[in-house]
Amino acid sequence: MIRRRFALAAAAGTLAATVCPRKPYAEELSPLGEGLETLKPPGVAPDGVFVTRDGASHHLSEFKGRGMVVNMWATWCAPCVAEMPSLEVLSKALAPKDIAVLPLSSDRGGADVVAKWFQAHGIGALPVLLDPKGAMARAFQARGIPTTVIINKSGAVVARLEGAADWGTPEAAALIATLTAG
């Protein structure tokens, strides 16, 4: 019964976020350094599965050899909404360094909901990726969303952040490039 209520609440939140899109406010975000926890020693990244817009399944291990910023989020989550434009800025800054930003949406409405939300908010440089059953979030032991995990080129989890942050600064891009180098 509780799961059904949660599913209904999540679906209602997704619908509300799609129908009444809210512009995110950059001033709501904390600087990246305020909540980022570096892991010593680094942890083993789970080889979870996520789904692309076209329904294809992919393993996180396909990105081994590249740095990764894995962000678990949803369109109905206000802090997630606030940080998404800054994640797009980060993605553009890190692309030449072969570091992938992977926003994994837990929206129950699927790829169309996320794609419409991206379009309504002018997000064009991030892929539509889904974690519809929360498997990746569970694998990373996310206690809530947004949760972001930084994985280095060796495939180790080197840092994580629970909560929203401003990822769109030059300092954030430099920090992520340094963290993912190993």
C-alpha positions in Angstrom: 0.0 0.0 0.0 2.8 2.4 0.9 4.6 1.7 -2.4 1.4 2.4 -4.3 1.0 5.7 -2.5 4.6 6.6 -3.3 4.2 5.7 -6.9 1.1 7.9 -7.1 2.8 10.7 -5.4 5.8 10.4 -7.7 3.5 10.3 -10.8 1.6 13.4 -9.6 4.9 15.2 -9.0 6.1 14.3 -12.5 2.9 15.5 -14.0 2.9 18.8 -12.0 6.5 19.5 -13.0 5.7 18.9 -16.7 2.5 20.9 -16.7 3.8 23.8 -14.7 7.5 24.0 -15.4 9.3 26.2 -13.0 12.4 28.1 -14.0 15.3 27.0 -11.8 17.0 29.7 -9.7 20.8 29.7 -9.7 20.9 31.6 -6.4 19.3 28.6 -4.7 22.4 26.5 -5.3 25.3 26.1 -3.0 28.9 26.2 -4.3 30.1 22.8 -5.2 32.8 22.6 -2.5 30.3 23.0 0.3 28.9 19.5 0.2 31.2 17.4 -2.0 32.6 14.5 0.0 35.8 13.0 -1.4 36.1 9.3 -0.6 39.3 7.9 0.8 39.9 5.3 -0.2 37.8 5.5 -3.4 34.9 3.0 -3.7 34.1 0.5 -6.3 31.6 1.8 -8.9 28.6 -0.6 -9.4 28.1 -1.8 -12.9 24.5 -0.7 -13.0 22.2 -0.4 -15.9 20.4 2.7 -17.2 18.1 3.3 -20.2 18.5 5.8 -23.0 15.7 7.7 -24.6 15.3 5.1 -27.3 14.8 2.4 -24.7 18.3 0.8 -25.1 19.9 -0.5 -21.9 23.5 0.5 -21.1 26.0 -0.5 -18.4 28.0 2.0 -16.5 31.1 -0.1 -17.3 30.7 1.0 -20.9 32.1 4.4 -19.8 35.2 2.9 -18.0 38.2 4.9 -19.2 36.3 8.1 -19.1 35.5 10.3 -16.1 31.9 10.3 -15.1 29.5 12.6 -13.2 26.5 10.5 -12.5 23.5 12.6 -11.3 20.4 10.9 -9.9 17.4 13.3 -10.3 13.8 13.8 -11.3 11.7 16.5 -12.9 9.5 16.8 -9.9 12.4 17.4 -7.5 12.9 21.2 -6.9 16.6 21.0 -6.0 17.2 18.8 -9.0 15.4 21.3 -11.2 17.5 24.1 -9.8 20.9 22.4 -10.5 20.1 20.9 -14.0 21.2 24.0 -16.0 24.5 24.1 -14.2 25.0 20.4 -14.9 24.5 21.2 -18.6 27.2 23.9 -18.3 29.5 21.4 -16.6 28.9 18.9 -19.4 29.9 21.3 -22.1 33.0 22.3 -20.1 34.1 18.7 -19.5 33.2 17.1 -22.9 36.6 18.0 -24.4 38.3 16.3 -21.5 36.4 13.1 -22.1 34.3 13.3 -19.0 30.7 12.3 -19.3 27.8 13.9 -17.4 25.1 11.3 -17.0 21.8 12.6 -15.6 19.8 9.5 -14.6 16.1 10.4 -14.2 13.9 8.5 -11.9 10.7 9.9 -13.5 8.0 7.2 -13.8 6.6 8.9 -16.9 9.6 7.8 -19.0 11.8 9.5 -21.6 9.0 11.7 -23.0 8.5 13.4 -19.6 12.2 14.1 -19.3 12.6 15.2 -23.0 9.6 17.6 -22.6 11.1 19.0 -19.4 14.5 19.5 -21.0 12.9 21.3 -24.0 10.8 23.5 -21.7 13.9 24.5 -19.7 16.3 24.9 -22.7 18.4 21.9 -21.8 19.9 20.7 -25.1 23.4 19.4 -24.2 22.4 16.6 -21.8 21.2 13.1 -22.8 17.8 11.8 -21.7 18.8 8.9 -19.5 16.5 6.9 -17.2 16.8 5.0 -13.9 13.1 4.2 -13.9 13.1 1.7 -11.0 15.8 3.4 -9.0 18.3 0.5 -9.5 21.2 2.8 -10.0 20.2 5.0 -7.1 20.1 1.9 -4.9 23.4 0.7 -6.2 25.0 4.0 -5.3 23.2 4.0 -1.9 21.6 7.3 -2.7 19.5 8.4 0.3 17.6 10.9 -1.8 17.8 13.0 -4.9 19.6 14.8 -6.2 22.7 12.7 -5.5 25.7 13.0 -7.7 28.6 10.5 -7.8 32.0 11.3 -9.4 33.8 8.3 -11.0 37.4 8.5 -12.1 38.8 7.1 -15.4 39.8 3.9 -13.5 36.2 3.3 -12.6 36.4 4.1 -8.9 33.9 6.3 -7.1 36.1 9.2 -5.8 33.5 11.7 -4.5 29.7 12.2 -3.9 27.3 14.9 -3.1 23.8 14.5 -1.7 21.8 17.6 -2.5 22.0 20.3 -5.2 25.0 22.4 -6.1 26.2 24.9 -8.6 28.1 22.7 -11.1 28.4 25.4 -13.7 31.5 27.3 -12.5 35.0 27.1 -13.8 36.1 26.0 -10.3 33.7 23.1 -10.4 34.9 22.0 -13.8 38.5 22.1 -12.7 37.7 20.2 -9.5 35.9 17.4 -11.4 38.7 17.2 -14.0 41.2 16.7 -11.2 39.0 14.1 -9.4 38.4 12.1 -12.5 42.0 12.0 -13.7 43.0 8.9 -11.6 
